[in-house]
Amino acid sequence: MHEGEALGGYTEVSPSGVLADRVDAFWRFVAPTSQGASEPPRVHRVLPDGCTDLIVHFRDASAVGRGAEPRLTVVGPMERFALVDLEPGSVNLGIRLRPGWALALLGVSPRELRNLNVPVEECAPVFRALQQRLSSCRSLKHAMSLLQEELSIRNASPRYMPRARTTHALQCIQSSAGQVRMSSLARTLGISERTLHRDILEEAGVAPKLLARVLRFQRALARLRTGEQDLSTLALDCGYADQSHFTREVRELAGVSPTGLLE
């Protein structure tokens, strides 16, 4: 294990090339340990983002490279926040797939995994071989490279490709950060809103209007994290009717107020 790998915190790397359209990020989260008199946080608030994740969990970051057994799970798209218990010193490595690519690259239906965290042996047993390779990895860096290598292989020859019409619809919803009207999108695609709803639900695991709400929320959250404090302007820019609408949406999706997200 390399120096610094056990430090707590979250980091992510954006993919390049063709993967950029299919993978939102490769990420790592190391749960902090006690330092002096300060106690590490006991829970972590996970926020909805419309994505599906393949996650590798090691109970002890300091044991990676010494035969630590990982646990692999698939987390489906979430409709609202979840509070996850933290194990101090544990580490999670993940691949966050953009909406519409879970079936192609993981072989799992995001609709069936919505709001669920499921071990791979129950939903994607093909990853058992990866789990064995990760058991003998030399470091967190090596573990992440194995994860990226697995995805690159799957991306080169996916067993399933999403329908082009649905892929285009999802790209429009994402590029607009959820501000496209579904009636207009359906009309552009030459289909009914009912068909659009069915297509998105099947490929992304959530209904298109919920996905739009989540992406709008994520855009607003990104601006909050840059230090923006004028909530009224932020709300209008991100597609909310007013600041009160924004606050209600944040409370429903995140469980706290907008300012509470930054605490």
C-alpha positions as a Python dict, from the first residue, in 0.01 Angstrom:
ca = {
    (1, 'M'): (0, 0, 0),
    (2, 'H'): (135, 340, -97),
    (3, 'E'): (178, 624, 151),
    (4, 'G'): (-132, 838, 173),
    (5, 'E'): (-375, 579, 42),
    (6, 'A'): (-546, 533, 378),
    (7, 'L'): (-622, 904, 422),
    (8, 'G'): (-993, 974, 451),
    (9, 'G'): (-1184, 1156, 182),
    (10, 'Y'): (-1352, 1139, -157),
    (11, 'T'): (-1184, 1168, -495),
    (12, 'E'): (-1302, 1100, -848),
    (13, 'V'): (-1164, 1087, -1199),
    (14, 'S'): (-1367, 1160, -1512),
    (15, 'P'): (-1319, 912, -1798),
    (16, 'S'): (-1203, 1012, -2143),
    (17, 'G'): (-1288, 905, -2496),
    (18, 'V'): (-1600, 700, -2565),
    (19, 'L'): (-1634, 613, -2197),
    (20, 'A'): (-1714, 977, -2120),
    (21, 'D'): (-2060, 928, -2272),
    (22, 'R'): (-2123, 616, -2066),
    (23, 'V'): (-1935, 660, -1738),
    (24, 'D'): (-1983, 962, -1514),
    (25, 'A'): (-1678, 894, -1296),
    (26, 'F'): (-1441, 648, -1136),
    (27, 'W'): (-1438, 733, -767),
    (28, 'R'): (-1286, 647, -430),
    (29, 'F'): (-1409, 713, -78),
    (30, 'V'): (-1200, 632, 230),
    (31, 'A'): (-1395, 664, 554),
    (32, 'P'): (-1199, 876, 805),
    (33, 'T'): (-1064, 730, 1128),
    (34, 'S'): (-1044, 889, 1474),
    (35, 'Q'): (-785, 1163, 1504),
    (36, 'G'): (-712, 1272, 1858),
    (37, 'A'): (-1029, 1362, 2045),
    (38, 'S'): (-1241, 1404, 1731),
    (39, 'E'): (-1477, 1124, 1640),
    (40, 'P'): (-1520, 1033, 1271),
    (41, 'P'): (-1871, 1068, 1124),
    (42, 'R'): (-2089, 761, 1177),
    (43, 'V'): (-2306, 798, 867),
    (44, 'H'): (-2269, 930, 516),
    (45, 'R'): (-2555, 1095, 326),
    (46, 'V'): (-2573, 954, -27),
    (47, 'L'): (-2763, 1176, -270),
    (48, 'P'): (-2955, 1068, -581),
    (49, 'D'): (-2782, 1133, -914),
    (50, 'G'): (-2969, 910, -1159),
    (51, 'C'): (-2671, 677, -1197),
    (52, 'T'): (-2600, 309, -1126),
    (53, 'D'): (-2276, 219, -946),
    (54, 'L'): (-2055, -88, -926),
    (55, 'I'): (-1886, -61, -586),
    (56, 'V'): (-1588, -247, -437),
    (57, 'H'): (-1577, -232, -57),
    (58, 'F'): (-1272, -311, 157),
    (59, 'R'): (-1336, -307, 532),
    (60, 'D'): (-983, -185, 607),
    (61, 'A'): (-796, 42, 366),
    (62, 'S'): (-467, -36, 542),
    (63, 'A'): (-509, -407, 464),
    (64, 'V'): (-541, -362, 87),
    (65, 'G'): (-247, -537, -77),
    (66, 'R'): (-228, -796, 199),
    (67, 'G'): (-504, -1031, 93),
    (68, 'A'): (-802, -819, 201),
    (69, 'E'): (-1128, -970, 76),
    (70, 'P'): (-1347, -713, -101),
    (71, 'R'): (-1725, -707, -128),
    (72, 'L'): (-1874, -612, -464),
    (73, 'T'): (-2221, -463, -491),
    (74, 'V'): (-2435, -288, -749),
    (75, 'V'): (-2631, 17, -634),
    (76, 'G'): (-2926, 107, -853),
    (77, 'P'): (-3056, 458, -925),
    (78, 'M'): (-3198, 628, -618),
    (79, 'E'): (-3521, 825, -592),
    (80, 'R'): (-3411, 1010, -279),
    (81, 'F'): (-3126, 1021, -28),
    (82, 'A'): (-2996, 732, 182),
    (83, 'L'): (-2796, 733, 505),
    (84, 'V'): (-2515, 477, 497),
    (85, 'D'): (-2330, 356, 806),
    (86, 'L'): (-1955, 422, 790),
    (87, 'E'): (-1683, 183, 901),
    (88, 'P'): (-1385, 401, 1002),
    (89, 'G'): (-1089, 325, 778),
    (90, 'S'): (-1292, 134, 521),
    (91, 'V'): (-1264, 214, 150),
    (92, 'N'): (-1506, 207, -141),
    (93, 'L'): (-1400, 217, -505),
    (94, 'G'): (-1668, 272, -764),
    (95, 'I'): (-1771, 308, -1124),
    (96, 'R'): (-2063, 547, -1165),
    (97, 'L'): (-2248, 474, -1488),
    (98, 'R'): (-2456, 735, -1661),
    (99, 'P'): (-2831, 669, -1697),
    (100, 'G'): (-2900, 411, -1966),
    (101, 'W'): (-2574, 212, -1949),
    (102, 'A'): (-2617, -28, -1657),
    (103, 'L'): (-2761, -309, -1866),
    (104, 'A'): (-2501, -271, -2141),
    (105, 'L'): (-2193, -256, -1917),
    (106, 'L'): (-2295, -441, -1600),
    (107, 'G'): (-2561, -675, -1732),
    (108, 'V'): (-2816, -561, -1472),
    (109, 'S'): (-3153, -393, -1506),
    (110, 'P'): (-3149, -54, -1330),
    (111, 'R'): (-3526, -69, -1301),
    (112, 'E'): (-3506, -389, -1096),
    (113, 'L'): (-3231, -243, -875),
    (114, 'R'): (-3393, 96, -814),
    (115, 'N'): (-3321, 211, -455),
    (116, 'L'): (-3136, -115, -385),
    (117, 'N'): (-2780, -215, -291),
    (118, 'V'): (-2734, -574, -410),
    (119, 'P'): (-2431, -810, -386),
    (120, 'V'): (-2298, -906, -730),
    (121, 'E'): (-2352, -1277, -663),
    (122, 'E'): (-2725, -1204, -653),
    (123, 'C'): (-2753, -978, -957),
    (124, 'A'): (-2432, -1003, -1162),
    (125, 'P'): (-2241, -1327, -1084),
    (126, 'V'): (-2016, -1261, -1385),
    (127, 'F'): (-1817, -1026, -1158),
    (128, 'R'): (-1702, -1308, -929),
    (129, 'A'): (-1382, -1341, -1132),
    (130, 'L'): (-1314, -970, -1081),
    (131, 'Q'): (-1378, -1015, -710),
    (132, 'Q'): (-1109, -1284, -697),
    (133, 'R'): (-858, -1065, -881),
    (134, 'L'): (-928, -778, -644),
    (135, 'S'): (-854, -1006, -349),
    (136, 'S'): (-492, -1025, -462),
    (137, 'C'): (-449, -662, -568),
    (138, 'R'): (-133, -485, -451),
    (139, 'S'): (-281, -145, -361),
    (140, 'L'): (-585, 77, -399),
    (141, 'K'): (-434, 211, -719),
    (142, 'H'): (-399, -144, -851),
    (143, 'A'): (-757, -224, -745),
    (144, 'M'): (-888, 76, -934),
    (145, 'S'): (-688, -17, -1244),
    (146, 'L'): (-844, -366, -1233),
    (147, 'L'): (-1188, -207, -1209),
    (148, 'Q'): (-1120, 23, -1504),
    (149, 'E'): (-974, -262, -1708),
    (150, 'E'): (-1286, -472, -1648),
    (151, 'L'): (-1510, -191, -1765),
    (152, 'S'): (-1298, -123, -2075),
    (153, 'I'): (-1328, -488, -2176),
    (154, 'R'): (-1705, -478, -2130),
    (155, 'N'): (-1731, -149, -2315),
    (156, 'A'): (-1540, -291, -2613),
    (157, 'S'): (-1797, -567, -2666),
    (158, 'P'): (-2122, -495, -2479),
    (159, 'R'): (-2379, -774, -2496),
    (160, 'Y'): (-2657, -521, -2521),
    (161, 'M'): (-2683, -169, -2660),
    (162, 'P'): (-2954, 76, -2556),
    (163, 'R'): (-3195, 188, -2823),
    (164, 'A'): (-3059, 490, -3013),
    (165, 'R'): (-3382, 682, -2957),
    (166, 'T'): (-3358, 633, -2581),
    (167, 'T'): (-2988, 720, -2574),
    (168, 'H'): (-3065, 1047, -2754),
    (169, 'A'): (-3349, 1124, -2512),
    (170, 'L'): (-3124, 1062, -2212),
    (171, 'Q'): (-2850, 1281, -2360),
    (172, 'C'): (-3102, 1565, -2403),
    (173, 'I'): (-3222, 1534, -2043),
    (174, 'Q'): (-2864, 1527, -1912),
    (175, 'S'): (-2726, 1807, -2130),
    (176, 'S'): (-3012, 2034, -2022),
    (177, 'A'): (-2958, 1941, -1654),
    (178, 'G'): (-3320, 1832, -1639),
    (179, 'Q'): (-3469, 2150, -1784),
    (180, 'V'): (-3609, 2002, -2105),
    (181, 'R'): (-3989, 1961, -2121),
    (182, 'M'): (-4089, 1600, -2172),
    (183, 'S'): (-4370, 1698, -2408),
    (184, 'S'): (-4122, 1884, -2628),
    (185, 'L'): (-3869, 1600, -2613),
    (186, 'A'): (-4130, 1342, -2708),
    (187, 'R'): (-4246, 1559, -2999),
    (188, 'T'): (-3886, 1601, -3121),
    (189, 'L'): (-3839, 1224, -3112),
    (190, 'G'): (-4171, 1162, -3287),
    (191, 'I'): (-4313, 952, -3005),
    (192, 'S'): (-4578, 991, -2738),
    (193, 'E'): (-4496, 1099, -2384),
    (194, 'R'): (-4615, 758, -2270),
    (195, 'T'): (-4362, 586, -2496),
    (196, 'L'): (-4088, 822, -2377),
    (197, 'H'): (-4178, 741, -2015),
    (198, 'R'): (-4160, 367, -2086),
    (199, 'D'): (-3828, 392, -2274),
    (200, 'I'): (-3653, 597, -2004),
    (201, 'L'): (-3792, 388, -1719),
    (202, 'E'): (-3666, 70, -1881),
    (203, 'E'): (-3318, 196, -1968),
    (204, 'A'): (-3245, 437, -1679),
    (205, 'G'): (-3447, 270, -1405),
    (206, 'V'): (-3643, 583, -1310),
    (207, 'A'): (-3916, 783, -1479),
    (208, 'P'): (-3800, 1072, -1700),
    (209, 'K'): (-3959, 1345, -1485),
    (210, 'L'): (-3789, 1211, -1172),
    (211, 'L'): (-3458, 1185, -1357),
    (212, 'A'): (-3499, 1548, -1465),
    (213, 'R'): (-3567, 1652, -1104),
    (214, 'V'): (-3257, 1470, -983),
    (215, 'L'): (-3032, 1622, -1251),
    (216, 'R'): (-3169, 1969, -1179),
    (217, 'F'): (-3095, 1911, -811),
    (218, 'Q'): (-2741, 1794, -889),
    (219, 'R'): (-2673, 2105, -1097),
    (220, 'A'): (-2793, 2329, -815),
    (221, 'L'): (-2584, 2132, -565),
    (222, 'A'): (-2272, 2183, -777),
    (223, 'R'): (-2330, 2558, -771),
    (224, 'L'): (-2390, 2555, -396),
    (225, 'R'): (-2057, 2381, -347),
    (226, 'T'): (-1876, 2655, -536),
    (227, 'G'): (-1984, 2897, -265),
    (228, 'E'): (-2285, 3058, -434),
    (229, 'Q'): (-2510, 3206, -166),
    (230, 'D'): (-2788, 3383, -357),
    (231, 'L'): (-3040, 3097, -342),
    (232, 'S'): (-3309, 3293, -524),
    (233, 'T'): (-3093, 3348, -833),
    (234, 'L'): (-2956, 2995, -817),
    (235, 'A'): (-3309, 2851, -802),
    (236, 'L'): (-3427, 3044, -1108),
    (237, 'D'): (-3112, 2963, -1308),
    (238, 'C'): (-3153, 2591, -1237),
    (239, 'G'): (-3515, 2577, -1346),
    (240, 'Y'): (-3707, 2613, -1020),
    (241, 'A'): (-4011, 2838, -996),
    (242, 'D'): (-3865, 3022, -697),
    (243, 'Q'): (-3649, 2974, -388),
    (244, 'S'): (-3930, 2804, -195),
    (245, 'H'): (-3974, 2548, -474),
    (246, 'F'): (-3600, 2483, -469),
    (247, 'T'): (-3596, 2436, -91),
    (248, 'R'): (-3889, 2192, -102),
    (249, 'E'): (-3721, 1986, -373),
    (250, 'V'): (-3392, 1972, -185),
    (251, 'R'): (-3565, 1862, 135),
    (252, 'E'): (-3751, 1587, -51),
    (253, 'L'): (-3449, 1456, -240),
    (254, 'A'): (-3175, 1516, 18),
    (255, 'G'): (-3356, 1523, 352),
    (256, 'V'): (-3204, 1858, 457),
    (257, 'S'): (-3223, 2223, 359),
    (258, 'P'): (-2998, 2365, 85),
    (259, 'T'): (-2759, 2511, 342),
    (260, 'G'): (-2770, 2182, 536),
    (261, 'L'): (-2614, 2009, 235),
    (262, 'L'): (-2292, 2199, 294),
    (263, 'E'): (-2255, 2115, 663),
}
